Amino acid sequence: MSEGISVWPDAAPRALRRTWWGRWVHRLVADDTELDAEALQTEVRTEGAQQSCFCRRGEVVTVTGRLREVIFVPGPAVPTVQAELFDGTGSIRLIWLGRRRIAGIEPGRLLVARGRIARQADSALVIYNPWYELKRVGG
């Protein structure tokens, strides 16, 4: 085989290019955040959800991932619960208006959320009052 010619096309996933030895070494040397991101991307594919890096304003999407942070924001007009959903490629902010607490919505929890994507002034992707489904505890 001549140099510069690859057996794998450029579109082939990076994980498929590695041998079992390569995957084993990768698990040993990769940091926890990288391994977690890869696991979440696998979960996204399994659920048939859309990766957050491909979400565009105005689309109705289904996203899945792990909640990184959940905060209660007491607003002057309406209280909100805000959560950051990370799927391995990026984050989407989930905002429930008029809520002070939602049972099961806590950091580290896996969930599937559906709703229309909006973009806030700081360019963050957001879904207001998403439909959500809690996934198993502990990943």
N, C-alpha and C positions, 0 to 999 in steps of 0.2 A: 504494500500500500504506500502511496506517495505521501510526502509530508504535506500538511495543511488540509487534507481531505478527512472529514469526519464521517464516521459511520452513522452517527445520530444527527437527525435534522435539528436546526436551531430551535424549532418549536417544541421539541421533546422536553418534558419536565426534567428539571435538574436532578431530582431524586431518582429518576429512572436510569440516568447515565451512570450512577454509582453501582459498584458491585456490592455484595454483602459485606466484604471487607471495608470498602469505602464508607458504607453506612455505619458500620460499627465504629470506625475511627472518628467519623463525624460526630457521633453521639458522645464520644469521649472528650473531644476537644471543643465542641460548640458550647456556648454559654446557655444558661437556662432560658433566657428570654427568646433566643433564636429557636430552641427546641419547642418552646411553648407556642411560638408563632407558627411553626410548621405543623404542630398538632392541631391548632385552631383552623388553619387552612384546610387540613384534611377533613375536619368537622364540617366546614363550609361546603366542601364538595359532596360529602355524604348527605347533608341535608338538602342539597339542591338549591342553596341560597346564593345570593349574589355577593361578590367580594366588595367591600366598602370602597376600595380604590376605583371601582368601575361605576359607582353610583353617581347619578347626575340629578341636579335639581329638577323637581317636577315628576320624577319617576315614582311609581308605586313599586316598592321592592320588598323582598324578604331577605333579611340578614340574620346571621347567627354569630355568636361569639361569647366572650366572657366579659362580665361587668368588671371594669377596673375600679371605678369609684361610684358611689351613690351619695348624693347630698340633698338635703332639704333646704330650699331657698324660700324664706318667708318674705313674699313680696308685699308691697303696699296694697295692691288690689287683689291678687290671687296667689296663694302659696303654690309652689311647684316642687316636684321631686325630679331631680336630674341625675342621669346615669350615663357613664361613658362605656359604650360597647366596643370592645376590641376584637377583631376577627383574624388577626395575623397580618393583614395588609394595611390596616388603618383603623380609625375610630369614627364612630357615629354617636352623637349625643342623643339620648332618648329623654324626652321631657313630657311628664304627665302634669297637666294643669289642674289646679284645684285639689291636689292631693297633699297630705302631710306625710303619709307613710303608705307603703304598699307591701303587704306580706310576701316574703320570698324574694323581693328585690333587694339584694345585698351584694357587696363586693365578692368576686370570685365565683359567682353563680353563672352557669351557662344558660343562655336563653335564645329563642328565636323570636324576632320582632318583625312585624309587617306594618308598612305605612308609606306615606308620601314623603319623599326627601325634600327638605328645604335647606337653605343656606343662611346662616346667621351673618351678622355684620363682620365678625372676625373670620369669615370663610369656613367655619366649622359646619360639617354636615349635621343635620338634625332631623329627627322625626318627632312630631308632636302627637301626644296621646296614642302611641302605637298599640296595636294588638300584639300581645306577647304570649309565649308559651314557655314555661320554665322547664329546663332540662334536668337531668339527673344531678344530684348533689355529688361533688367530688370529681367531676369530669368523667 
